Amino acid sequence: MKSDRQNKAAGKVVKIGVNQLTNPTPDAAKIIFRIILYLSAVYVMAVQPNLDLPQVTQALINKWLLFGNAFINVTIKFFGWDHPAN
């Protein structure tokens, strides 16, 4: 698997679309997803218990965090390294 730097040196560019599902996802997109996932986990495990929120509100926040992380995980797969069209 090539790094972002190697793909860029090979003349590839990041494109978005269904055609990119089979191409390698840029490292930057993966890092952004991991940061969001990590921050969500920190919030749920460390911050939320100390906020004294009602259970209904906690459940709603957790549901949207779960949905958001899943959505981002699927969305980054639509970004891929590809050769530019000539």
Helices and strands as residue ranges (DSSP letters): H 4-9, E 13-16, G 18-22, H 27-42, I 43-47, G 48-50, H 55-75, G 76-78, E 79-82
